[in-house]
């Protein structure tokens, strides 16, 4: 079992940047694939980005490709989401997720096992 706590959300103007962090408990963090998802008001939760356990593979939603970067520091049990060139449509609650068994985009997108409680990102126009 792993517990996830997100931080770094807030209010930012369009065009600005934020870095989200997700701190994970447990000694086996380096064996988990990690991901970021978001849910905007009135919409379903959607995949944003994922990173393999080693950090060697990353995946992004088309809507954030080229603007967001996912990374991880296994020594710190932390995964990050660097968000640049933010747009009002990026406004959402952002959730960190983890999987001990996923390998590949499809599973990262649909098969995460553990979830944080989320952090709110608001982008003003």
N, C-alpha and C positions, 0 to 999 in steps of 0.2 A: 504494500500500500504506500502511496505517496501523497503528501498534502502540498497544495500549491497556493501561493499567495502572490497576487499581482500588485504592482505599484507603478507609479509614474504617470497616471492619467491626469487630466486637467483640462483647462480652457486655453485654447490657442487660436490665433488668427489664421485665416487661410494663407497658405504659403509657408507657414511655420513648421517647426519640427518638435517631436516629442520622442522620448525613449521609454518604452515600457520594460519593466523587469518582472520576472516571475521566479520567486525563490521556492525551491522544492526541498522537502524534508526527505530523510532517508539516505542510506549509504549506497543505494544502487542507482542514483540519478543518471550516471553515465550509461546505463543500459536502456534508458527510456528514450523513445522518440518523443519529440515535443512539438507542440503546435500552438498557434494563436487563431482564435475565432472571434467574431464580433456579431453583435445583435443590435441593430438600429431600432428605434421606436416603431412599433407596428409591423416589424418585419421578422422573418425567421433568422435564426442564427446561421452565419455563413463562415466558410473556411477563409482564412487570410493567408497563413503561411505555416510551413512545417519544416522541421530539421531532423535528420536522422540522429541516432544515438552518438555517432562519431563526429557529427557536424559535416560529414563529407558530402551530404546531399541535402539540398534545400528545394522547396516548392513554394510557389506563390499563386494566389488568385490573379487573374488577368487585371483586375481592377487596381491592384497595388504594385504590380510588377514594375520595377524601375524606380519606385518611390520608397518602398519598405524593404528592410533587410532584417532577416532573422539570424540570430547567432546564439551560441551557448558557451558557457565557461563551466566545464565539468568540475573543475577544482573548487568552484564557488557554488555548485548546485543551482545555477541560475541560467535562465534563457532570457534573451532580450528581443525586443522588436523596435528597431530604429525606424521612425516614421518621418519622412521628409515630404516637402511639397504637399502638405495636408490640404484637403478640400472639405467643404462643408458636408459632403456626402460620406466622409469618413467618420462622422459623428456616430458613436455607438458605445455600448459597453463591450470592452475587450476581455476575452477570457483566455486563460492559459490552459492547456490540456496536455496530458501525457499518456503514452501507451507503452506497455512492456512487450507487446507482441507484434505491433505493426511494422510492415516493411513495404514501402511503396506508396505512391500518391493516393490511390483509392482508399487504402486503409487509414492513412493519415487523415484524410478528409472525413471519413465516416465511422472510424473505429476506435476513437480515443476512449480510454478507460477512466481517466481521472480528470477532474475539472476544478479550477479555482472559482472564486466567487465573483470575479470580474472587477475591472476598473473603468471608470467612465472617461471617455475622451469626447470633448466638445470642440468643434471647429467652427468658429464664427466667420461670417462672410464680410 
